[in-house]
Amino acid sequence: MPEGTQTSVIGKPQPRIDGPFKVSGTAMYASDFHFPDLLYAVPIEATIANGKIQKLDTAAAEKMPGVRAIFHRANIGKIFRSVMGKGMEGICIERRPPFVDDIIQYYGQYVALAVANTFETAKAAADAVRVT
């Protein structure tokens, strides 16, 4: 490349191929696509940083119209855990998969999953689950 030729895009206007779609309101986003029988899932997270689940009350959430399931450790069966092979160190940051036991090790740890026909219903069901 000849000396003095500038190839940097920094500080120069760049055309955006999606710009006209976004400003005109015709851009398509992931939430704009609807598929038949699509389900939505919202995780239920621990609200403490360290402890043990004494009780997981899902009764109210399971009775809500449109809720398909509330998954948690007691109803999903054994979780498969792969063994780290040579060269795979550091690939899996989560050494304890969600729902593996009743031990809470960090705030926000997934303890259950609400699945429903709509996102709003899944969110309401997740909010209705009581973890003590």
Secondary structure, DSSP 8 states (H G I E B T S, - for coil): --TT-----TTS----TTHHHHHHT----GGG---TT--EEEEEE-SSSSEE---EE-HHHHTSTTEEEEEEGGGS---------TT-TTS---SS-TTSSSEE-STT-EEEEEEESSHHHHHHHHHH-EE-
